[in-house]
Amino acid sequence: MDQDNRIVALEEQLAHLLKAYDDMSGIVASHEKKIEKLERTVRLLAEREAERQAEGAEVIADRPPPHW
C-alpha cells in the first residue's frame, strides 16, 4: 500500500508540473508575439527618424527637454 501511495503522489506531482509547463508555455508564446511586435515598432520608428535626419530635420535626441 505504501508504494501505491508513493505512485499516486508522484502522479499528482507530475500532473501539477505538466499543468505549470503548459501555462508557462502559453505565457512564453504570448511574450514572443509581443516582443516581435515591439521590435517591428522600434525598427519602424528608427527608419522614420533616419528619414527625418536624411531630409535635414533637427535631431530630436540632441535637443534638450522642453522643461530645461
C-alpha positions in Angstrom: 0.0 0.0 0.0 2.8 2.4 0.8 4.2 2.0 -2.7 0.8 2.7 -4.2 0.6 5.9 -2.2 4.0 7.0 -3.5 3.0 6.3 -7.0 -0.2 8.3 -6.6 1.8 11.2 -5.0 4.3 11.1 -7.9 1.5 11.1 -10.5 -0.1 14.1 -8.8 3.2 16.0 -8.8 3.7 15.1 -12.4 0.2 16.4 -13.3 0.9 19.7 -11.5 4.2 20.1 -13.2 2.7 19.4 -16.6 0.0 22.0 -16.0 2.6 24.5 -14.9 4.6 23.7 -18.0 1.6 24.2 -20.3 0.7 27.5 -18.6 4.3 28.8 -18.9 4.5 27.7 -22.5 1.4 29.8 -23.3 2.9 32.8 -21.5 6.2 32.4 -23.4 4.4 32.3 -26.7 2.4 35.4 -25.8 5.6 37.2 -24.8 7.3 36.2 -28.0 4.4 37.8 -30.1 4.6 41.0 -28.0 8.4 41.2 -28.4 8.1 40.7 -32.2 5.6 43.5 -32.4 7.7 45.8 -30.3 10.8 45.0 -32.4 8.8 45.9 -35.6 7.7 49.2 -33.9 11.2 50.1 -32.9 12.5 49.3 -36.4 9.8 51.4 -38.0 10.5 54.4 -35.6 14.2 54.1 -36.3 13.6 54.1 -40.0 11.3 57.2 -39.7 13.9 59.0 -37.7 16.7 58.2 -40.2 14.5 59.5 -43.0 13.9 62.7 -41.0 17.6 63.2 -40.4 18.3 62.5 -44.1 15.9 65.3 -45.0 17.9 67.6 -42.8 15.4 67.8 -39.9 16.7 68.6 -36.4 17.9 65.6 -34.5 15.4 65.3 -31.6 17.8 63.4 -29.4 20.3 66.4 -29.5 17.6 68.9 -28.3 17.3 69.5 -24.5 13.9 68.5 -23.0 11.3 71.2 -23.0 11.4 71.8 -19.3 15.1 73.0 -19.4 
